[in-house]
Amino acid sequence: MERGRFRTLSFALLGLGLLAVGCGESGDYLSRVPDPAFASSSDEVLGLEDAFEHRRSIPLDTSVIVGTVTYLDVDAQGRLLVTDHVSNKVFLFSSGGKHLRTLDAEPCHPGFNMRPIRAYFAPPGDIFLLNGGGPWGYWFTPDGACREGMSDEFMPPRLLAPGEDGYLYGLYAADQYEIRRMDRRGRTLSAFGTHDAFRNIVLRIEGGGIVQTGDHRLYVAFPFSPYVYVFEEEGQFVETLGWAPPYYRAVDKDLPMRSSRGQLAEAIRDLGQRHSMTYNLLLLEPSVLMVQHINPYRDEDEEVGIVLLTTDGRVLNEGAILTDHPFLAARSGLAYTSVQPEVDAAGYLPNPSIEVYRRSVSP
């Protein structure tokens, strides 16, 4: 079995024109570094099996054809929400992989242009679909029935997180980038975290993440930094968490602002070959974050680095955890990734399976 191909950050060009309103002055929070006392002191290189144990495989129902698991989300019941960019569909599966529903916004908007960017489970149980064409987003009931669309004000952000507090949080990038707090219809209520460092990387490179914990604090990771930046829900910066492992090669310059398509592609290729990028940020446990870095310059079986840390900043790694594939989702102590089986004897390519892991040692 082969690992499902994950998105290569160094070539992920933004295909959408995004607008952001200016808000406040650029902050200096990116200059803050984590307390070195919390960092791992070990230079040992660990494999995935040293930090995680495989719990089970979930085959996806063959009554539907899944081209690829581009994005994955998991709810409290273990149900699986699969965004498939090959088929331009979003599938809802049970915790055992049974197909429950294929999301359809046609009842909300006749003639709907289905171009899903990503679908999310959102508290208290609804589903939110971020779409790549107008209308830009839809809410669905917990069982996958379309409920309503977003306001005309809403535009797709670079990163999105449905918050535990009922709001949406999105990272937007233009002349500067900022984090916006929005109501459920996508209307902006406030903006914070405004900055312009590595603006073009934020604009053009896919990566990073936003999560909100039960205390309503926001944890934000950018593609250009190994760290996690913590904000109160109202936008006040709190602290910087994380660890830059020995393998991590920091970005030293932004992408060019104006260049031809060929020059830009070359700059992105060079960036990916020489530097690390943050792939995503996941909430593995209620008080444990997982940051994943992509390191294309390393051997294929060590391209992905994993850092585990508590929400108060303590790094849990006993060394650098390196593997060949990233986790796509995490929930209640379990981490999920996708594996693509090989072509079967009849010449058919089976649906991907979801592989479930649990962290070997708890804090």
N, C-alpha and C positions, 0 to 999 in steps of 0.2 A: 504494500500500500504506500502511496506517496502522499506527502503532505500537500494540502491544498495551497495553491499559490497565493501568497499574501501580497498586498498592495505595495509596490516598490516606491518608497517615499521620494527617492531622488528623481523620479520621472513623473510624479503626480502633479500635473498642471491643473490649475483651477479652471474649470470650463464655464464658470458662471460669472457674470458681471455683478459685483456686490457693491453696495453703497453704504456708507456709514456717516452719521451726523457727527460733527465735532463736539467734544464734550470735555471741557476742562483742560488743564495743562498736563504735559507729559510727566508721569511720576518717575521716581527713582527706585522703585521697588525691585527692578531687575538687577540692581547692583548689590542687593542683599544676598548673602550666602548662608547656607545652613550652619548650625553650630557644629564644629568639627568633632566635638565630643561624642556626637551621636553616630558618626560614620563607622563603617566596618573597618577594622584594622587588618583584616586578612587579605592577602593577595592570592589565595587559593582559587583555582578555576574549578567550578562545579558544573556538572551536567544537569539536565532537567530532572533526571531520576534521583539526584542527590537532594533535591528540594521539594519535589512533588511526587505523589504516587498516583498511578492510573487507577481510576475507580470503575469506569464502564464505558462502553461504546453505545451510541444511540443511532441506529440506522434510520434514515429519513424515509418516510412512506413513499413507495414507488407509484402510488396512484397519481402523483404529480411529478413533473420533471424539474429538478433543481440543477441549474447550470453551474452555479458556484455560490458558496456562502461568502458574499462580499462583506456583509455585516451580520452580527448576531446579537440578540439581546435575550435575557432570561428573566422571568418574573418569579415572584415568591413561591409559586406552585411548581416551578421548574419548566413551565411552558417555554417553547423556543420560538423566537420571532426572527425569521431569516429574510434578509434583503438580498435579492439576487439580481446583479446588474447584467447578467447575460440574458435572462428572460424578461427583464424589467418588471419583475413581480415581487411581492412580499407575501411570504407564507407563514401561517400560524400553525405550529405543531404542538402536540401534547408533550409532556415530559418524557414519554417513551418513543416519540418520533411519529405518532399518528397525525396525518394531515387533518386539521380542524377547519381551516378556511384559507382562502386566498383573498387578500384585501382588495376591495374594489370601491373606488370613490364615485362611481357612476351614479348611484342613488342620490348623492349629495350634489353632484355637478354633472348633468348630462353632457356627453361629449368630452369628458375628462381625458386629459393627456397624461397617461401614466408613465412617469419617468422618476421612479423612486430613487432618492439619494440615500435615505436611511430611515428605518422605522425603529421606534423606541417604545418600551413599556413605560408608562408614566403613572405616578401615584394619583389616585388610590387604586389604579388598576386599568386605566384606559390605555389606548395605543395612539401614538402620534406618528404620522407619516410626513416626513420632509420630502417635498417633491422638487424635481429639477425643471419644472416648467409651471407657468401660471395655470391655476392657483398653486401657491408654493407650499401649502401644508394642509393636512386634514386630521381631525380627531375621529377615532373609532371607539366603539364600546369595547369592554373587555373580551367579548366573543368575536370581535372583528367586524361589526356592522358600522358603516359610515354614519357619523353623527353630525359633523359640521365642518366648514372650512375656516381658514384663518381670515383675519381682516386684510383689507387692501394695503395696509401699512407694512405688513410682514414681508420680509425678504429672507432667503436662506442664509444662515451664518456659516462661518468656517467650522465652528464647533457648536454643538448644542447639548444641553442637559435639561431634561424635565426635572425640576427640583422637588424635593420632599415637601417644600412649603407651598406647592401648588403653582409656582411661577416657572417660566421658562428662562434659561440663561444661555446666551449665545455670544460667541466671539465673532466680531465683525472687523473687517480690514479694508481700509482705503488709504487716505493720506496718513492716518494713524490707525491703530487698532484699539479696540475697546471691548469690554464685556458689558452686555446689555441685560438688564432685568426686564422681563416682559410678562404681561398677563397671558392667559391661556389662548387668547386670540392673536397674540403676537404684537400687541401694542407696547411700545417702549415706555417703561415707567422711570428708569434711571439708567445711567451708564457710569462705568468706573474702570479702573485699571488701564487708563489711556496711556499709550506709549508708541514710540516710532522706531525702536531698535529692531533691526532685522525685519522691517516691515514687509519687504518683498518676499522673504521666506514664509512669513505668516500668510501672505496673500496667495502664494503659488504652491507651497508644499503642504501636502496632507499629513497630518500628524498632531500629536498632543491630545488633550482631553479636558473635560470639566466634569467633576462629580460633586455632589452635595451630600453631606452626612446628616445623621439624625439631629445633630445640634445646629443644623442649617448653615454651617460654614461651607464655603466653596473652596475646592481644591482645583487649581488650574495648572496644566502643563502645556508648554509651547513646544513646537517641533524643534526649535533651535537650542533648547536648554535641557540639561538633565534633571533640573530641579522642579519642585512643585511649589506654587505660590498660593498662599492661603488668604482668603478674604472673608470678612463677615458678610452676611447676606445683603446688608445695606451698602456694601462696597468698600469698607475700610480695610486697608491692607493690614495683615496680622504678622505673618512671618514667612520665611522660606524654609522648605524641608527638602530632604533628599541626600543623594550621594552620587558623586561622579566616579564610577569604578575605574580601575586602571586601564581598561580597554577603551574608555570613552574618549573620543577625539572631538574637542569642542569646535564649534563653528567660529571662524575668525573674521568673516566679512559677510555682508548681505549680498543677495543677488542683484544684478544690475537693474535699474529702474526702467530704462529705455534701451531696447536692443531688438535686433531682428529675431524672428522665430528660431533661426539656426543658432544664433549667438546665445539666446536664452536657453535652448536645449543643451548646448555645450556647457554653459555655466551650471545648470542643474545636474548634469552628468558628473561634472568635476566635483561638485559639492557632495554628491552621494558616494563617490569613490574615495574621498579623502576624509570625510567627517561622519560623526554619529548624528542620528536624528531620533527624537522621541516619537515612538510609534503611537502609543496610546496610554491612557491613565484609567485604571479600573479600581473599583472598590471591592476587594476580595472578601473582606470581612467587615463588620460594622466599624472597626477601628484599625483596619489594615488596608493600605493602598498598595497597588502594584503598578510600577512604572516600567514600560518596555522600550528599549532602545534598539534601533536598527543600525547595524554596523557593516555595510556592504563590503568593506575592505578586508574583512576576516573570511576564513574558510566558511563554506556553505553551512556546515553543521554548527557554527558558532556565530551566525549573523545576528541573532537576537539575544540581547542582554536583558535580564530581569532584576529589578530592584524592589524589594519588599520593605515597607516602612510603616510604622504606626502613625496615626493621625496627630500624635504629639511629637513626631520627628525622630523616633528611635529606628535606626536601620536594623532590619532583622537578618540580612544576609550574613552568612558565615564565609563569604567569598563571592567571587563574580559568578553569577549563574548565567551560563551561555547555552543556547539551544538553536535549533534550525527553523523554528516556526513560532509565531506569536500566539498568545491567547487572544481570542476575539471578544470574550465576555467573561464576567465573574459575578457570582452571587452566592451569599450564604456560605462562604468558605470553599466553594467549588469554582474551578477555572475551566473554561470551555474553549476548544479549538475545533477546527474542521480538517478532516482528512478525505482525500479523494481516492477511492479504490481504483485499481487498475481495470482495464477492459476485461469483461468476463469472457467465458468460452464461446458465447454466442456472438461476440463482437460488439456488445453493448457497453456503454460507460455507465456504471451504476451511479445513483445519487451519492453525494458526499455523506459521510457519517460525522456525527458530533462526538468528539472524544472529551471525556470529563476527568479532571484531575482534582486532587485535594492536596493542600500543602502538608508536607510531612510532619513538620514540627510547629506547634502553636506557641505564641509568645507566653 
